[in-house]
Amino acid sequence: AHPDISAQGLYFAYFWNGTEGVISGTSAFCPLTSGIISLVNDALIVSGKPALGFLNPCIYSKGLKGFTDTVNGSSHGCNTDGFPTAPRWDPVTRFGTPVFPELLELAGGYYH
């Protein structure tokens, strides 16, 4: 089992309530990714188009061009490296990090 998408999750800089800081883990990734998808939906709605809805069909049909492909490296755990990546195949980040302008362009032509 591996994720469909991922994003920066290590040493993620934030600014909240007048304070700057750094956070790691899903506490950084989930809000970032949901915020990007929300901005795409907002742009679609403003232009009179429907929101993306269930995201997986969009991602799997044409969305992979809207993500940064992780082509180098591997996962690390239990004092060993594992799950090496290759172009368009990475069991740790799957499609990779969302790229807002590309996702917005792809979403403009996606209807299900």
Buried (B, 14 or more C-beta within 10 A) or exposed (E): EEEEBBBEBEEBEEEEEEEEEEBEEEEBBEBBBEEBBEEBBEBBEEEEBEEBEEBEEBBEEEBBEBBBBBEEEBBEEEEEEEBEBEEEEBBBBBBBBBBBEBBBEBBEEBEE
